[in-house]
C-alpha cells in the first residue's frame, strides 16, 4: 500500500468515525464529535490538506506515526518506540498542525465560495500568524472547495452506521514508514 486508506462513517449521534489503515499495517480508529458541521471535521482536514499540499498537518502526521487523543489503535503490529515516534512527529509538525486547524476552519467557512474568494480568505487566515501571502494557489483553493462540496453531497446521502466514504492520503515514495 502506498498511502493511508481512510473510511469515514456516519454515527447515530451525528458524529463520525474514521477507520484508518496506515501503510505499515497499523489500523486506527478516530472518533469525531463535530455535530455542528455539514461534513466531518477530520474529513475536511484530509480533503483540504491534500488539495492544498499540506504534508505535515493532521493526515501527514498520522501517516508518519503520530497518534492523537481521539485516535485509538485497533490492530496491526506497532513499532517498539511508537510513543517516542508519535511525540517526535507531533513536535516536528507542530506549526503545521496548528496552521492546518486554521486552514480547515477557513475552508469550512468558504464551502460555497469560488477559488479566488477562498484563496483571499486563506491569505487573511495566514496573515494572522505569518507575514505575506499564504503558500496556496487559487487553483489549490478551487480544488479544495470543489472536493469539499462533493464530500458534503456524498456525506448527506450516507446512512447511519452503514458503509462510509473512502479516501487515500498519499504517502510520497521513498518517505520512511512510521
C-alpha positions in Angstrom: 0.0 0.0 0.0 1.3 3.5 -0.9 -0.7 5.7 1.3 -3.1 5.7 4.2 -6.5 4.3 3.5 -9.4 6.1 5.4 -13.1 5.4 5.6 -15.4 8.0 7.2 -18.7 6.6 8.5 -21.7 8.5 9.9 -22.7 7.7 13.5 -26.2 7.9 15.0 -25.2 10.9 17.2 -24.3 12.9 14.0 -20.6 12.4 14.8 -18.3 10.5 12.5 -15.7 7.7 12.9 -12.7 7.3 10.6 -11.3 3.8 10.1 -7.6 4.2 9.2 -5.2 1.7 7.6 -1.6 3.1 7.6 1.0 1.8 5.1 2.8 -0.1 7.9 -0.3 -2.2 8.6 -1.3 -0.5 11.8 -5.1 0.1 11.9 -6.5 3.1 13.8 -9.9 4.5 14.7 -10.6 8.2 15.1 -13.8 9.5 16.6 -15.0 13.0 15.9 -17.8 14.7 17.7 -18.4 17.6 15.3 -22.2 17.5 15.2 -22.4 21.2 14.2 -20.7 20.8 10.8 -22.2 19.6 7.5 -19.2 17.4 7.0 -16.8 15.7 9.4 -14.0 18.0 10.6 -11.4 15.3 10.1 -12.6 14.7 6.5 -12.2 18.4 5.8 -8.6 18.0 7.1 -8.0 15.2 4.7 -9.5 16.8 1.7 -8.2 20.3 2.4 -4.7 19.3 3.4 -4.4 17.0 0.3 -5.8 19.7 -2.1 -3.5 22.4 -0.6 -0.4 20.3 -0.4 -0.1 20.4 3.4 2.1 17.4 4.1 2.7 17.9 7.8 -0.8 18.6 9.1 -3.1 16.1 10.7 -3.0 13.4 8.0 0.7 13.6 7.2 1.3 13.3 10.9 -0.9 10.3 11.2 0.8 8.7 8.2 4.2 9.4 9.8 3.2 7.6 13.1 1.6 10.3 15.2 -1.3 9.3 17.4 -3.7 11.9 19.0 -6.2 11.7 21.9 -9.1 11.0 19.6 -7.2 8.1 17.9 -7.1 4.5 19.2 -5.0 1.7 17.8 -7.3 -1.2 16.8 -4.9 -3.6 15.0 -1.6 -4.3 13.4 1.9 -4.5 14.8 3.2 -1.3 16.2 6.8 -0.1 16.5 8.6 -0.7 19.8 9.2 3.1 20.0 5.8 4.2 18.9 5.3 6.7 21.8 8.6 8.4 21.1 7.9 8.3 17.4 4.5 9.9 17.9 5.8 12.6 20.1 8.7 13.3 17.7 6.3 13.6 14.7 3.9 15.9 16.6 6.8 18.1 17.8 8.3 18.3 14.3 4.9 19.1 12.7 3.6 21.4 15.5 3.5 24.6 13.4 1.7 22.9 10.5 -0.7 21.1 12.8 -1.8 24.5 14.3 -1.9 26.1 10.8 -4.0 23.2 9.5 -6.7 23.9 12.1 -6.9 27.5 10.9 -7.0 26.4 7.2 -9.7 23.8 7.9 -11.8 26.4 9.7 -11.4 28.7 6.7 -12.3 26.0 4.2 -15.4 25.1 6.1 -16.4 28.8 6.2 -15.8 29.1 2.4 -17.5 25.9 1.3 -19.9 27.7 -1.1 -17.4 30.3 -2.4 -15.2 30.1 -5.5 -11.5 29.5 -5.6 -10.5 33.2 -5.7 -12.7 34.1 -2.7 -11.4 31.1 -0.8 -7.8 32.0 -1.7 -8.3 35.5 -0.3 -9.7 34.1 2.9 -6.8 31.7 3.2 -4.4 34.6 2.8 -6.3 36.5 5.5 -6.1 33.5 7.8 -2.4 33.0 7.0 -1.7 36.6 7.9 -2.8 36.1 11.5 0.4 34.1 12.2 2.7 34.8 9.2 3.8 37.7 7.1 3.0 37.8 3.4 0.6 35.7 1.4 -0.3 32.1 2.0 1.7 29.4 0.1 -1.6 28.2 -1.5 -2.7 29.0 -5.1 -6.1 29.9 -6.4 -6.2 26.6 -8.2 -5.5 24.7 -5.0 -8.2 26.6 -3.2 -10.7 25.9 -6.0 -9.8 22.2 -5.9 -10.3 22.1 -2.1 -13.8 23.7 -2.1 -14.9 21.7 -5.2 -13.9 18.4 -3.4 -15.4 19.6 -0.2 -18.7 20.3 -1.9 -18.6 16.8 -3.3 -17.9 15.5 0.2 -20.9 17.4 1.6 -23.2 15.9 -1.0 -21.9 12.4 -0.5 -21.9 12.7 3.3 -25.5 13.8 3.4 -26.5 10.7 1.5 -24.8 8.3 3.9 -26.8 6.0 6.1 -26.0 5.9 9.8 -23.6 3.1 10.7 -23.6 2.0 7.0 -20.8 1.9 4.5 -18.7 5.1 4.5 -16.7 7.3 2.2 -13.2 6.1 1.3 -10.2 8.3 0.7 -6.5 7.8 0.3 -3.9 10.0 1.9 -0.8 9.7 -0.4 2.5 8.9 1.2 5.3 10.0 -1.1 7.5 7.2 -2.4 10.8 7.0 -0.5 9.4 8.5 2.7 10.2 6.5 5.8 7.3 4.4 7.1 6.1 5.1 10.6 
